[in-house]
Amino acid sequence: MPIKISKETADEQIRQKVKEISGEDFQKCYQCGTCSGSCPMADQITVLPRRVMALLQLGRKEALEEANTHWVCASCHMCVVRCPRGIDIAKVMESLRQLTLRKNEDIINPSEISKEDTAKLPQVAMVSGFRKLTS
């Protein structure tokens, strides 16, 4: 399901915050698409990494908040290794997650996971998920 990009005004604050948290200069991205072509999660995300970088460059906060990309990102660093501009895209994705979590909006609620699901899931995956998806 593609994200519809509205004609919202650029939000300079999100650009500054992401740069501050990630330490990455995402403005160097020239949209080659290598990150998107390398992403093992591409079939699970609503906005490909290349487009996330473009939305960030444009300061499209609402569109970035609608995307699931930074939540589904496996942090495998495949995009980082292959980026010709040397941008650590995984750090950018982490900073987008952090901005949401700093609002104290948990993406998952551990108490809502059924006992049956808890028994099936690998414990390391659950701990990793809680760290990534809860504030």
C-alpha positions as CSV (number, residue, x, y, z in Angstrom):
1,M,0.0,0.0,0.0
2,P,1.8,3.2,-1.1
3,I,1.9,6.2,1.1
4,K,0.2,9.3,-0.4
5,I,2.4,12.4,-0.1
6,S,0.4,15.4,0.7
7,K,1.5,18.9,-0.1
8,E,2.5,19.6,3.5
9,T,5.1,22.2,4.2
10,A,8.6,21.2,4.9
11,D,9.3,20.6,8.6
12,E,12.9,21.8,9.3
13,Q,12.6,20.5,12.9
14,I,12.5,16.8,11.8
15,R,15.5,17.3,9.6
16,Q,17.5,18.8,12.4
17,K,16.4,16.2,15.0
18,V,17.3,13.3,12.7
19,K,20.7,14.8,12.0
20,E,21.3,15.4,15.7
21,I,20.3,11.9,16.8
22,S,21.8,9.9,13.9
23,G,24.9,12.1,13.3
24,E,24.3,11.4,9.6
25,D,24.2,13.9,6.8
26,F,21.2,12.4,4.9
27,Q,21.3,15.4,2.5
28,K,24.2,13.7,0.8
29,C,21.8,11.1,-0.6
30,Y,21.4,11.4,-4.3
31,Q,18.6,8.9,-4.6
32,C,20.5,6.1,-6.4
33,G,18.2,3.4,-5.0
34,T,21.0,1.1,-3.9
35,C,19.6,1.0,-0.4
36,S,16.2,0.0,-1.6
37,G,17.6,-2.7,-3.9
38,S,19.6,-4.1,-1.0
39,C,16.9,-4.1,1.6
40,P,15.8,-7.6,2.6
41,M,12.6,-6.2,4.1
42,A,11.6,-4.3,0.9
43,D,8.5,-6.5,0.4
44,Q,7.3,-5.7,4.0
45,I,7.7,-1.9,4.1
46,T,5.4,0.8,2.8
47,V,8.1,3.2,1.8
48,L,11.4,2.1,0.4
49,P,14.5,3.4,2.1
50,R,15.4,5.6,-0.9
51,R,12.1,7.3,-0.6
52,V,12.4,7.7,3.2
53,M,15.6,9.6,2.6
54,A,13.9,11.8,0.0
55,L,10.9,12.5,2.4
56,L,13.4,13.4,5.1
57,Q,15.3,15.7,2.8
58,L,12.0,17.4,2.0
59,G,11.0,17.5,5.6
60,R,7.8,15.6,5.0
61,K,7.1,14.7,8.7
62,E,3.6,13.4,8.2
63,A,4.5,11.1,5.4
64,L,7.5,9.8,7.5
65,E,5.2,9.2,10.4
66,E,2.8,7.2,8.2
67,A,5.6,4.9,6.9
68,N,6.4,1.7,8.6
69,T,9.9,1.5,7.2
70,H,11.8,2.5,10.3
71,W,9.8,0.0,12.4
72,V,10.3,-2.9,10.0
73,C,14.0,-2.1,9.3
74,A,16.0,-5.2,10.3
75,S,19.1,-3.0,11.0
76,C,21.1,-5.5,9.0
77,H,23.3,-2.7,7.6
78,M,23.1,-4.0,4.0
79,C,22.1,-0.5,2.9
80,V,25.0,1.0,4.9
81,V,27.6,-1.3,3.3
82,R,26.4,-0.6,-0.2
83,C,25.6,3.2,0.0
84,P,28.0,4.9,-2.4
85,R,27.7,8.1,-0.3
86,G,28.6,6.4,3.0
87,I,25.4,7.3,4.7
88,D,24.5,5.0,7.7
89,I,20.8,4.6,6.8
90,A,20.3,2.2,9.7
91,K,21.2,5.1,12.0
92,V,18.7,7.3,10.2
93,M,16.0,4.7,10.7
94,E,16.9,4.3,14.4
95,S,16.6,8.1,14.8
96,L,13.1,8.1,13.3
97,R,12.1,5.3,15.7
98,Q,13.6,7.3,18.6
99,L,11.6,10.4,17.7
100,T,8.4,8.5,18.0
101,L,9.4,6.6,21.2
102,R,10.4,9.9,22.8
103,K,6.7,10.9,22.6
104,N,6.0,7.8,24.8
105,E,3.9,6.1,22.1
106,D,4.7,2.4,22.3
107,I,4.2,0.6,19.0
108,I,3.6,-2.7,20.9
109,N,2.3,-3.4,24.3
110,P,4.0,-6.5,25.8
111,S,1.1,-7.2,28.1
112,E,-1.2,-7.6,25.0
113,I,0.8,-10.5,23.6
114,S,-0.9,-13.8,24.2
115,K,0.7,-16.6,26.3
116,E,0.5,-18.8,23.2
117,D,2.5,-16.3,21.1
118,T,4.9,-15.7,23.9
119,A,5.7,-19.5,24.1
120,K,6.3,-19.6,20.3
121,L,8.5,-16.6,19.9
122,P,12.3,-16.8,20.5
123,Q,13.1,-14.9,23.6
124,V,15.9,-12.9,22.0
125,A,13.5,-11.7,19.3
126,M,11.1,-10.6,22.0
127,V,13.7,-8.7,23.9
128,S,15.0,-7.1,20.7
129,G,11.4,-6.1,19.7
130,F,10.7,-4.6,23.1
131,R,13.8,-2.5,23.0
132,K,13.0,-1.4,19.5
133,L,9.3,-0.8,19.8
134,T,8.7,0.5,23.3
135,S,9.8,3.6,25.1
